[in-house]
């Protein structure tokens, strides 16, 4: 039995709203049509997915499982559409994603010199969407920061850079030439979307605020709601009058990699990867920070 993707999309709309009327409006179809499609999907799968009574709509155990599995499946079909469309354009456009603090201009210029017929678009990405945007085809190749869920990706290390503590300007350690993680014991910590960017010994296990992106991090730190940690390139690209950046001697460095979807077949993405590796040193100079190259081995 082949799973009908249209019925699956209809189910996801109902499962997310738990309301047939609102889901029908979102899908631009009549509610009776939606109800029939959901019943047909339940018949196809041989199990109820939703319960309907006077209290409203609820998911069954099978429905909850299908909702969990449906997201990646639908995203994969969307990615296929995007990649087929991109292939039909004969590789004339390349979408490059990049994380904050990473300068990609040297690689773009080198790549463009050898591919005058290819338009390179650039898009800023955050920690919590870097893998998803590669897998669903919104971007073709990306400069990412580890950790990243490597399932379905090919990840090639480029370089590592030191990290610094981000402190309020009036903090007791602001202005120090260097500190250690132990110096920050007990400090409230701002949790980024990607918690892996934090130190190995967390200053405070019950830290409060969760932040997304560098700009939001700086504003929360300046407001005195906690401290955070960023790659040292942030000290070059992001200044704030109420923020102090202080190197942390024993903090593990930040690793920058190039990532592509493992299912991708674009030759231009491979050419851009070569340009990125060739210009990694120039990238570091643009950021004005010390850089250490990592090995040439890639992981998938």
Beta strands, then each sheet from edge to edge (+ up, - down):
strand 1: 50-53
strand 2: 56-59
strand 3: 93-98
strand 4: 119-124
strand 5: 141-145
strand 6: 153-161
strand 7: 163-168
strand 8: 191-192
strand 9: 210-211
strand 10: 228-231
strand 11: 243-247
strand 12: 254-261
strand 13: 291-293
strand 14: 298-299
sheet 1: 1+ 2-
sheet 2: 4+ 3+ 5+ 12- 6+ 13-
sheet 3: 4+ 3+ 5+ 12- 6+ 14-
sheet 4: 10+ 7- 11+
sheet 5: 8+ 9+
end
